[in-house]
Amino acid sequence: MLDGYSKAGEMNKAFKLFERMLERDIVSWNTLVCGYSKTEDMVMASLSCNDVDCCDENIVTLV
């Protein structure tokens, strides 16, 4: 669902869903960051990388 919102450019909905997730992992985090970068919201993409304490970025996040 997170990926669907991201692909549709519905990043507000994607972020709200992400915040409500009980367990966040590297896949959900990368999906959120990728969605922000595709909508050219580099500020939110950067903030998402800094605010999430669930996981560390990996090579996929940085690409």
N, CA, C, O and CB atoms as a CASP TS submission, in Angstrom:
PFRMAT TS
TARGET T0000
AUTHOR 0000-0000-0000
METHOD Language model
MODEL 1
PARENT N/A
ATOM      1  N   MET     1       0.824  -1.180   0.000  1.00  0.00           N
ATOM      2  CA  MET     1       0.000   0.000   0.000  1.00  0.00           C
ATOM      3  C   MET     1       0.878   1.257   0.000  1.00  0.00           C
ATOM      4  O   MET     1       0.577   2.238  -0.680  1.00  0.00           O
ATOM      5  CB  MET     1      -0.943  -0.010   1.207  1.00  0.00           C
ATOM      6  N   LEU     2       1.955   1.211   0.765  1.00  0.00           N
ATOM      7  CA  LEU     2       2.889   2.335   0.817  1.00  0.00           C
ATOM      8  C   LEU     2       3.470   2.596  -0.571  1.00  0.00           C
ATOM      9  O   LEU     2       3.596   3.745  -0.993  1.00  0.00           O
ATOM     10  CB  LEU     2       4.022   2.059   1.836  1.00  0.00           C
ATOM     11  N   ASP     3       3.816   1.540  -1.262  1.00  0.00           N
ATOM     12  CA  ASP     3       4.362   1.662  -2.610  1.00  0.00           C
ATOM     13  C   ASP     3       3.320   2.238  -3.571  1.00  0.00           C
ATOM     14  O   ASP     3       3.658   3.043  -4.438  1.00  0.00           O
ATOM     15  CB  ASP     3       4.851   0.296  -3.113  1.00  0.00           C
ATOM     16  N   GLY     4       2.075   1.837  -3.424  1.00  0.00           N
ATOM     17  CA  GLY     4       1.010   2.349  -4.280  1.00  0.00           C
ATOM     18  C   GLY     4       0.809   3.848  -4.107  1.00  0.00           C
ATOM     19  O   GLY     4       0.681   4.583  -5.086  1.00  0.00           O
ATOM     20  N   TYR     5       0.781   4.297  -2.855  1.00  0.00           N
ATOM     21  CA  TYR     5       0.659   5.733  -2.603  1.00  0.00           C
ATOM     22  C   TYR     5       1.847   6.485  -3.185  1.00  0.00           C
ATOM     23  O   TYR     5       1.686   7.549  -3.783  1.00  0.00           O
ATOM     24  CB  TYR     5       0.545   6.008  -1.097  1.00  0.00           C
ATOM     25  N   SER     6       3.033   5.931  -3.009  1.00  0.00           N
ATOM     26  CA  SER     6       4.241   6.584  -3.532  1.00  0.00           C
ATOM     27  C   SER     6       4.208   6.686  -5.049  1.00  0.00           C
ATOM     28  O   SER     6       4.515   7.736  -5.614  1.00  0.00           O
ATOM     29  CB  SER     6       5.491   5.823  -3.093  1.00  0.00           C
ATOM     30  N   LYS     7       3.836   5.595  -5.707  1.00  0.00           N
ATOM     31  CA  LYS     7       3.780   5.596  -7.173  1.00  0.00           C
ATOM     32  C   LYS     7       2.722   6.552  -7.704  1.00  0.00           C
ATOM     33  O   LYS     7       2.865   7.099  -8.797  1.00  0.00           O
ATOM     34  CB  LYS     7       3.503   4.192  -7.688  1.00  0.00           C
ATOM     35  N   ALA     8       1.655   6.755  -6.927  1.00  0.00           N
ATOM     36  CA  ALA     8       0.592   7.665  -7.346  1.00  0.00           C
ATOM     37  C   ALA     8       0.902   9.117  -6.987  1.00  0.00           C
ATOM     38  O   ALA     8       0.122  10.017  -7.299  1.00  0.00           O
ATOM     39  CB  ALA     8      -0.724   7.249  -6.713  1.00  0.00           C
ATOM     40  N   GLY     9       2.045   9.344  -6.329  1.00  0.00           N
ATOM     41  CA  GLY     9       2.417  10.695  -5.949  1.00  0.00           C
ATOM     42  C   GLY     9       1.682  11.199  -4.717  1.00  0.00           C
ATOM     43  O   GLY     9       1.719  12.393  -4.418  1.00  0.00           O
ATOM     44  N   GLU    10       1.021  10.310  -4.008  1.00  0.00           N
ATOM     45  CA  GLU    10       0.260  10.652  -2.803  1.00  0.00           C
ATOM     46  C   GLU    10       1.165  10.535  -1.575  1.00  0.00           C
ATOM     47  O   GLU    10       0.963   9.672  -0.721  1.00  0.00           O
ATOM     48  CB  GLU    10      -0.988   9.730  -2.653  1.00  0.00           C
ATOM     49  N   MET    11       2.152  11.405  -1.503  1.00  0.00           N
ATOM     50  CA  MET    11       3.162  11.274  -0.458  1.00  0.00           C
ATOM     51  C   MET    11       2.636  11.637   0.928  1.00  0.00           C
ATOM     52  O   MET    11       3.145  11.123   1.925  1.00  0.00           O
ATOM     53  CB  MET    11       4.347  12.140  -0.787  1.00  0.00           C
ATOM     54  N   ASN    12       1.638  12.503   1.017  1.00  0.00           N
ATOM     55  CA  ASN    12       1.055  12.784   2.329  1.00  0.00           C
ATOM     56  C   ASN    12       0.404  11.531   2.897  1.00  0.00           C
ATOM     57  O   ASN    12       0.555  11.228   4.081  1.00  0.00           O
ATOM     58  CB  ASN    12       0.024  13.926   2.234  1.00  0.00           C
ATOM     59  N   LYS    13      -0.325  10.800   2.045  1.00  0.00           N
ATOM     60  CA  LYS    13      -0.952   9.555   2.480  1.00  0.00           C
ATOM     61  C   LYS    13       0.107   8.504   2.796  1.00  0.00           C
ATOM     62  O   LYS    13      -0.024   7.754   3.764  1.00  0.00           O
ATOM     63  CB  LYS    13      -1.919   9.032   1.405  1.00  0.00           C
ATOM     64  N   ALA    14       1.145   8.452   1.984  1.00  0.00           N
ATOM     65  CA  ALA    14       2.219   7.484   2.218  1.00  0.00           C
ATOM     66  C   ALA    14       2.901   7.753   3.558  1.00  0.00           C
ATOM     67  O   ALA    14       3.183   6.823   4.314  1.00  0.00           O
ATOM     68  CB  ALA    14       3.252   7.533   1.073  1.00  0.00           C
ATOM     69  N   PHE    15       3.162   9.017   3.845  1.00  0.00           N
ATOM     70  CA  PHE    15       3.823   9.363   5.097  1.00  0.00           C
ATOM     71  C   PHE    15       2.939   9.053   6.300  1.00  0.00           C
ATOM     72  O   PHE    15       3.423   8.544   7.311  1.00  0.00           O
ATOM     73  CB  PHE    15       4.208  10.836   5.099  1.00  0.00           C
ATOM     74  N   LYS    16       1.655   9.355   6.199  1.00  0.00           N
ATOM     75  CA  LYS    16       0.736   9.049   7.303  1.00  0.00           C
ATOM     76  C   LYS    16       0.677   7.550   7.556  1.00  0.00           C
ATOM     77  O   LYS    16       0.660   7.109   8.705  1.00  0.00           O
ATOM     78  CB  LYS    16      -0.674   9.587   7.002  1.00  0.00           C
ATOM     79  N   LEU    17       0.645   6.763   6.476  1.00  0.00           N
ATOM     80  CA  LEU    17       0.651   5.314   6.615  1.00  0.00           C
ATOM     81  C   LEU    17       1.951   4.852   7.264  1.00  0.00           C
ATOM     82  O   LEU    17       1.935   4.011   8.162  1.00  0.00           O
ATOM     83  CB  LEU    17       0.463   4.637   5.247  1.00  0.00           C
ATOM     84  N   PHE    18       3.056   5.392   6.818  1.00  0.00           N
ATOM     85  CA  PHE    18       4.363   5.029   7.363  1.00  0.00           C
ATOM     86  C   PHE    18       4.425   5.326   8.873  1.00  0.00           C
ATOM     87  O   PHE    18       4.942   4.524   9.651  1.00  0.00           O
ATOM     88  CB  PHE    18       5.485   5.792   6.616  1.00  0.00           C
ATOM     89  N   GLU    19       3.896   6.476   9.266  1.00  0.00           N
ATOM     90  CA  GLU    19       3.893   6.836  10.680  1.00  0.00           C
ATOM     91  C   GLU    19       3.067   5.875  11.520  1.00  0.00           C
ATOM     92  O   GLU    19       3.398   5.624  12.678  1.00  0.00           O
ATOM     93  CB  GLU    19       3.370   8.239  10.855  1.00  0.00           C
ATOM     94  N   ARG    20       1.992   5.332  10.946  1.00  0.00           N
ATOM     95  CA  ARG    20       1.116   4.427  11.687  1.00  0.00           C
ATOM     96  C   ARG    20       1.614   2.987  11.710  1.00  0.00           C
ATOM     97  O   ARG    20       1.094   2.167  12.467  1.00  0.00           O
ATOM     98  CB  ARG    20      -0.261   4.465  11.097  1.00  0.00           C
ATOM     99  N   MET    21       2.604   2.671  10.899  1.00  0.00           N
ATOM    100  CA  MET    21       3.102   1.297  10.842  1.00  0.00           C
ATOM    101  C   MET    21       3.705   0.891  12.178  1.00  0.00           C
ATOM    102  O   MET    21       4.512   1.621  12.753  1.00  0.00           O
ATOM    103  CB  MET    21       4.143   1.144   9.721  1.00  0.00           C
ATOM    104  N   LEU    22       3.307  -0.276  12.666  1.00  0.00           N
ATOM    105  CA  LEU    22       3.838  -0.773  13.931  1.00  0.00           C
ATOM    106  C   LEU    22       5.286  -1.210  13.794  1.00  0.00           C
ATOM    107  O   LEU    22       6.098  -1.009  14.698  1.00  0.00           O
ATOM    108  CB  LEU    22       2.994  -1.928  14.440  1.00  0.00           C
ATOM    109  N   GLU    23       5.599  -1.810  12.652  1.00  0.00           N
ATOM    110  CA  GLU    23       6.971  -2.252  12.395  1.00  0.00           C
ATOM    111  C   GLU    23       7.444  -1.680  11.073  1.00  0.00           C
ATOM    112  O   GLU    23       6.924  -2.017  10.009  1.00  0.00           O
ATOM    113  CB  GLU    23       7.068  -3.798  12.386  1.00  0.00           C
ATOM    114  N   ARG    24       8.423  -0.824  11.157  1.00  0.00           N
ATOM    115  CA  ARG    24       9.024  -0.247   9.950  1.00  0.00           C
ATOM    116  C   ARG    24      10.331  -0.979   9.681  1.00  0.00           C
ATOM    117  O   ARG    24      11.065  -1.331  10.604  1.00  0.00           O
ATOM    118  CB  ARG    24       9.264   1.301  10.105  1.00  0.00           C
ATOM    119  N   ASP    25      10.605  -1.200   8.410  1.00  0.00           N
ATOM    120  CA  ASP    25      11.853  -1.859   8.056  1.00  0.00           C
ATOM    121  C   ASP    25      12.525  -1.105   6.916  1.00  0.00           C
ATOM    122  O   ASP    25      12.032  -0.073   6.461  1.00  0.00           O
ATOM    123  CB  ASP    25      11.607  -3.332   7.666  1.00  0.00           C
ATOM    124  N   ILE    26      13.632  -1.625   6.472  1.00  0.00           N
ATOM    125  CA  ILE    26      14.418  -0.966   5.433  1.00  0.00           C
ATOM    126  C   ILE    26      13.631  -0.846   4.128  1.00  0.00           C
ATOM    127  O   ILE    26      13.813   0.119   3.386  1.00  0.00           O
ATOM    128  CB  ILE    26      15.719  -1.730   5.192  1.00  0.00           C
ATOM    129  N   VAL    27      12.761  -1.814   3.841  1.00  0.00           N
ATOM    130  CA  VAL    27      11.976  -1.781   2.610  1.00  0.00           C
ATOM    131  C   VAL    27      10.961  -0.642   2.655  1.00  0.00           C
ATOM    132  O   VAL    27      10.845   0.118   1.693  1.00  0.00           O
ATOM    133  CB  VAL    27      11.261  -3.126   2.388  1.00  0.00           C
ATOM    134  N   SER    28      10.227  -0.514   3.758  1.00  0.00           N
ATOM    135  CA  SER    28       9.235   0.562   3.856  1.00  0.00           C
ATOM    136  C   SER    28       9.917   1.926   3.877  1.00  0.00           C
ATOM    137  O   SER    28       9.404   2.887   3.303  1.00  0.00           O
ATOM    138  CB  SER    28       8.368   0.385   5.118  1.00  0.00           C
ATOM    139  N   TRP    29      11.043   2.011   4.521  1.00  0.00           N
ATOM    140  CA  TRP    29      11.787   3.273   4.585  1.00  0.00           C
ATOM    141  C   TRP    29      12.290   3.672   3.197  1.00  0.00           C
ATOM    142  O   TRP    29      12.143   4.823   2.787  1.00  0.00           O
ATOM    143  CB  TRP    29      12.973   3.153   5.568  1.00  0.00           C
ATOM    144  N   ASN    30      12.879   2.723   2.482  1.00  0.00           N
ATOM    145  CA  ASN    30      13.363   3.001   1.125  1.00  0.00           C
ATOM    146  C   ASN    30      12.217   3.395   0.195  1.00  0.00           C
ATOM    147  O   ASN    30      12.381   4.261  -0.665  1.00  0.00           O
ATOM    148  CB  ASN    30      14.095   1.778   0.561  1.00  0.00           C
ATOM    149  N   THR    31      11.060   2.760   0.368  1.00  0.00           N
ATOM    150  CA  THR    31       9.893   3.095  -0.441  1.00  0.00           C
ATOM    151  C   THR    31       9.479   4.538  -0.217  1.00  0.00           C
ATOM    152  O   THR    31       9.175   5.256  -1.169  1.00  0.00           O
ATOM    153  CB  THR    31       8.730   2.156  -0.122  1.00  0.00           C
ATOM    154  N   LEU    32       9.467   4.963   1.035  1.00  0.00           N
ATOM    155  CA  LEU    32       9.101   6.341   1.364  1.00  0.00           C
ATOM    156  C   LEU    32      10.104   7.332   0.781  1.00  0.00           C
ATOM    157  O   LEU    32       9.712   8.316   0.152  1.00  0.00           O
ATOM    158  CB  LEU    32       9.009   6.520   2.882  1.00  0.00           C
ATOM    159  N   VAL    33      11.372   7.082   0.982  1.00  0.00           N
ATOM    160  CA  VAL    33      12.420   7.972   0.472  1.00  0.00           C
ATOM    161  C   VAL    33      12.377   8.021  -1.055  1.00  0.00           C
ATOM    162  O   VAL    33      12.523   9.091  -1.646  1.00  0.00           O
ATOM    163  CB  VAL    33      13.817   7.506   0.956  1.00  0.00           C
ATOM    164  N   CYS    34      12.180   6.883  -1.686  1.00  0.00           N
ATOM    165  CA  CYS    34      12.105   6.826  -3.152  1.00  0.00           C
ATOM    166  C   CYS    34      10.908   7.624  -3.656  1.00  0.00           C
ATOM    167  O   CYS    34      11.009   8.338  -4.654  1.00  0.00           O
ATOM    168  CB  CYS    34      12.012   5.362  -3.638  1.00  0.00           C
ATOM    169  N   GLY    35       9.780   7.503  -2.973  1.00  0.00           N
ATOM    170  CA  GLY    35       8.587   8.264  -3.363  1.00  0.00           C
ATOM    171  C   GLY    35       8.821   9.763  -3.301  1.00  0.00           C
ATOM    172  O   GLY    35       8.426  10.502  -4.203  1.00  0.00           O
ATOM    173  N   TYR    36       9.466  10.204  -2.230  1.00  0.00           N
ATOM    174  CA  TYR    36       9.765  11.636  -2.124  1.00  0.00           C
ATOM    175  C   TYR    36      10.717  12.085  -3.222  1.00  0.00           C
ATOM    176  O   TYR    36      10.550  13.168  -3.781  1.00  0.00           O
ATOM    177  CB  TYR    36      10.365  11.956  -0.754  1.00  0.00           C
ATOM    178  N   SER    37      11.704  11.270  -3.533  1.00  0.00           N
ATOM    179  CA  SER    37      12.650  11.677  -4.573  1.00  0.00           C
ATOM    180  C   SER    37      11.985  11.694  -5.946  1.00  0.00           C
ATOM    181  O   SER    37      12.314  12.546  -6.771  1.00  0.00           O
ATOM    182  CB  SER    37      13.861  10.740  -4.588  1.00  0.00           C
ATOM    183  N   LYS    38      11.053  10.768  -6.210  1.00  0.00           N
ATOM    184  CA  LYS    38      10.354  10.752  -7.505  1.00  0.00           C
ATOM    185  C   LYS    38       9.432  11.953  -7.663  1.00  0.00           C
ATOM    186  O   LYS    38       9.191  12.407  -8.782  1.00  0.00           O
ATOM    187  CB  LYS    38       9.549   9.464  -7.658  1.00  0.00           C
ATOM    188  N   THR    39       8.915  12.471  -6.550  1.00  0.00           N
ATOM    189  CA  THR    39       8.070  13.661  -6.626  1.00  0.00           C
ATOM    190  C   THR    39       8.902  14.927  -6.474  1.00  0.00           C
ATOM    191  O   THR    39       8.370  16.027  -6.324  1.00  0.00           O
ATOM    192  CB  THR    39       6.979  13.614  -5.552  1.00  0.00           C
ATOM    193  N   GLU    40      10.218  14.747  -6.515  1.00  0.00           N
ATOM    194  CA  GLU    40      11.198  15.837  -6.453  1.00  0.00           C
ATOM    195  C   GLU    40      11.110  16.650  -5.161  1.00  0.00           C
ATOM    196  O   GLU    40      11.396  17.847  -5.144  1.00  0.00           O
ATOM    197  CB  GLU    40      11.010  16.757  -7.637  1.00  0.00           C
ATOM    198  N   ASP    41      10.711  15.980  -4.086  1.00  0.00           N
ATOM    199  CA  ASP    41      10.672  16.621  -2.771  1.00  0.00           C
ATOM    200  C   ASP    41      11.909  16.173  -1.996  1.00  0.00           C
ATOM    201  O   ASP    41      11.828  15.356  -1.079  1.00  0.00           O
ATOM    202  CB  ASP    41       9.347  16.263  -1.992  1.00  0.00           C
ATOM    203  N   MET    42      13.047  16.727  -2.386  1.00  0.00           N
ATOM    204  CA  MET    42      14.314  16.300  -1.813  1.00  0.00           C
ATOM    205  C   MET    42      14.451  16.698  -0.343  1.00  0.00           C
ATOM    206  O   MET    42      15.187  16.059   0.409  1.00  0.00           O
ATOM    207  CB  MET    42      15.458  16.882  -2.609  1.00  0.00           C
ATOM    208  N   VAL    43      13.750  17.741   0.062  1.00  0.00           N
ATOM    209  CA  VAL    43      13.790  18.144   1.470  1.00  0.00           C
ATOM    210  C   VAL    43      13.174  17.047   2.334  1.00  0.00           C
ATOM    211  O   VAL    43      13.762  16.636   3.334  1.00  0.00           O
ATOM    212  CB  VAL    43      13.043  19.491   1.684  1.00  0.00           C
ATOM    213  N   MET    44      11.986  16.571   1.948  1.00  0.00           N
ATOM    214  CA  MET    44      11.331  15.518   2.729  1.00  0.00           C
ATOM    215  C   MET    44      12.100  14.201   2.619  1.00  0.00           C
ATOM    216  O   MET    44      12.161  13.442   3.586  1.00  0.00           O
ATOM    217  CB  MET    44       9.876  15.324   2.257  1.00  0.00           C
ATOM    218  N   ALA    45      12.674  13.926   1.479  1.00  0.00           N
ATOM    219  CA  ALA    45      13.481  12.714   1.339  1.00  0.00           C
ATOM    220  C   ALA    45      14.646  12.754   2.310  1.00  0.00           C
ATOM    221  O   ALA    45      14.949  11.762   2.974  1.00  0.00           O
ATOM    222  CB  ALA    45      13.992  12.558  -0.107  1.00  0.00           C
ATOM    223  N   SER    46      15.291  13.898   2.387  1.00  0.00           N
ATOM    224  CA  SER    46      16.418  14.061   3.303  1.00  0.00           C
ATOM    225  C   SER    46      15.970  13.978   4.752  1.00  0.00           C
ATOM    226  O   SER    46      16.620  13.327   5.570  1.00  0.00           O
ATOM    227  CB  SER    46      17.120  15.389   3.052  1.00  0.00           C
ATOM    228  N   LEU    47      14.858  14.637   5.073  1.00  0.00           N
ATOM    229  CA  LEU    47      14.342  14.597   6.450  1.00  0.00           C
ATOM    230  C   LEU    47      13.934  13.187   6.837  1.00  0.00           C
ATOM    231  O   LEU    47      14.132  12.774   7.980  1.00  0.00           O
ATOM    232  CB  LEU    47      13.147  15.547   6.608  1.00  0.00           C
ATOM    233  N   SER    48      13.368  12.449   5.896  1.00  0.00           N
ATOM    234  CA  SER    48      12.979  11.067   6.176  1.00  0.00           C
ATOM    235  C   SER    48      14.194  10.230   6.535  1.00  0.00           C
ATOM    236  O   SER    48      14.125   9.366   7.408  1.00  0.00           O
ATOM    237  CB  SER    48      12.253  10.455   4.972  1.00  0.00           C
ATOM    238  N   CYS    49      15.294  10.484   5.867  1.00  0.00           N
ATOM    239  CA  CYS    49      16.523   9.744   6.156  1.00  0.00           C
ATOM    240  C   CYS    49      17.038  10.073   7.555  1.00  0.00           C
ATOM    241  O   CYS    49      17.606   9.213   8.229  1.00  0.00           O
ATOM    242  CB  CYS    49      17.602  10.061   5.107  1.00  0.00           C
ATOM    243  N   ASN    50      16.843  11.305   7.986  1.00  0.00           N
ATOM    244  CA  ASN    50      17.349  11.713   9.293  1.00  0.00           C
ATOM    245  C   ASN    50      16.433  11.330  10.437  1.00  0.00           C
ATOM    246  O   ASN    50      16.911  11.083  11.544  1.00  0.00           O
ATOM    247  CB  ASN    50      17.568  13.187   9.312  1.00  0.00           C
ATOM    248  N   ASP    51      15.132  11.273  10.205  1.00  0.00           N
ATOM    249  CA  ASP    51      14.172  11.073  11.278  1.00  0.00           C
ATOM    250  C   ASP    51      13.899   9.623  11.632  1.00  0.00           C
ATOM    251  O   ASP    51      13.442   9.334  12.737  1.00  0.00           O
ATOM    252  CB  ASP    51      12.907  11.717  10.918  1.00  0.00           C
ATOM    253  N   VAL    52      14.167   8.721  10.731  1.00  0.00           N
ATOM    254  CA  VAL    52      13.801   7.330  10.963  1.00  0.00           C
ATOM    255  C   VAL    52      14.874   6.639  11.782  1.00  0.00           C
ATOM    256  O   VAL    52      16.046   6.612  11.409  1.00  0.00           O
ATOM    257  CB  VAL    52      13.583   6.593   9.636  1.00  0.00           C
ATOM    258  N   ASP    53      14.447   6.082  12.908  1.00  0.00           N
ATOM    259  CA  ASP    53      15.389   5.382  13.761  1.00  0.00           C
ATOM    260  C   ASP    53      15.259   3.871  13.640  1.00  0.00           C
ATOM    261  O   ASP    53      15.880   3.131  14.402  1.00  0.00           O
ATOM    262  CB  ASP    53      15.195   5.800  15.193  1.00  0.00           C
ATOM    263  N   CYS    54      14.450   3.407  12.680  1.00  0.00           N
ATOM    264  CA  CYS    54      14.193   1.971  12.568  1.00  0.00           C
ATOM    265  C   CYS    54      15.324   1.226  11.876  1.00  0.00           C
ATOM    266  O   CYS    54      15.486   0.022  12.075  1.00  0.00           O
ATOM    267  CB  CYS    54      12.905   1.735  11.821  1.00  0.00           C
ATOM    268  N   CYS    55      16.097   1.921  11.074  1.00  0.00           N
ATOM    269  CA  CYS    55      17.113   1.204  10.313  1.00  0.00           C
ATOM    270  C   CYS    55      18.132   2.180   9.761  1.00  0.00           C
ATOM    271  O   CYS    55      17.899   3.389   9.719  1.00  0.00           O
ATOM    272  CB  CYS    55      16.476   0.395   9.176  1.00  0.00           C
ATOM    273  N   ASP    56      19.238   1.652   9.349  1.00  0.00           N
ATOM    274  CA  ASP    56      20.282   2.453   8.715  1.00  0.00           C
ATOM    275  C   ASP    56      20.132   2.355   7.212  1.00  0.00           C
ATOM    276  O   ASP    56      19.661   1.350   6.680  1.00  0.00           O
ATOM    277  CB  ASP    56      21.695   1.992   9.157  1.00  0.00           C
ATOM    278  N   GLU    57      20.543   3.420   6.537  1.00  0.00           N
ATOM    279  CA  GLU    57      20.463   3.369   5.090  1.00  0.00           C
ATOM    280  C   GLU    57      21.424   2.314   4.562  1.00  0.00           C
ATOM    281  O   GLU    57      22.418   1.972   5.203  1.00  0.00           O
ATOM    282  CB  GLU    57      20.773   4.746   4.476  1.00  0.00           C
ATOM    283  N   ASN    58      21.106   1.812   3.389  1.00  0.00           N
ATOM    284  CA  ASN    58      21.982   0.860   2.734  1.00  0.00           C
ATOM    285  C   ASN    58      22.305   1.412   1.349  1.00  0.00           C
ATOM    286  O   ASN    58      21.939   2.546   1.038  1.00  0.00           O
ATOM    287  CB  ASN    58      21.327  -0.563   2.650  1.00  0.00           C
ATOM    288  N   ILE    59      22.961   0.654   0.543  1.00  0.00           N
ATOM    289  CA  ILE    59      23.391   1.125  -0.766  1.00  0.00           C
ATOM    290  C   ILE    59      22.192   1.461  -1.651  1.00  0.00           C
ATOM    291  O   ILE    59      22.293   2.370  -2.475  1.00  0.00           O
ATOM    292  CB  ILE    59      24.269   0.075  -1.444  1.00  0.00           C
ATOM    293  N   VAL    60      21.067   0.767  -1.514  1.00  0.00           N
ATOM    294  CA  VAL    60      19.882   1.054  -2.314  1.00  0.00           C
ATOM    295  C   VAL    60      19.322   2.421  -1.946  1.00  0.00           C
ATOM    296  O   VAL    60      18.889   3.167  -2.825  1.00  0.00           O
ATOM    297  CB  VAL    60      18.813  -0.038  -2.118  1.00  0.00           C
ATOM    298  N   THR    61      19.323   2.759  -0.669  1.00  0.00           N
ATOM    299  CA  THR    61      18.837   4.070  -0.228  1.00  0.00           C
ATOM    300  C   THR    61      19.683   5.184  -0.821  1.00  0.00           C
ATOM    301  O   THR    61      19.148   6.216  -1.228  1.00  0.00           O
ATOM    302  CB  THR    61      18.843   4.162   1.304  1.00  0.00           C
ATOM    303  N   LEU    62      20.960   4.996  -0.873  1.00  0.00           N
ATOM    304  CA  LEU    62      21.856   6.038  -1.314  1.00  0.00           C
ATOM    305  C   LEU    62      21.878   6.209  -2.819  1.00  0.00           C
ATOM    306  O   LEU    62      22.306   7.255  -3.308  1.00  0.00           O
ATOM    307  CB  LEU    62      23.224   5.757  -0.827  1.00  0.00           C
ATOM    308  N   VAL    63      21.434   5.221  -3.563  1.00  0.00           N
ATOM    309  CA  VAL    63      21.396   5.309  -5.021  1.00  0.00           C
ATOM    310  C   VAL    63      20.147   6.028  -5.370  1.00  0.00           C
ATOM    311  O   VAL    63      19.866   6.240  -6.550  1.00  0.00           O
ATOM    312  CB  VAL    63      21.457   3.916  -5.708  1.00  0.00           C
TER
END
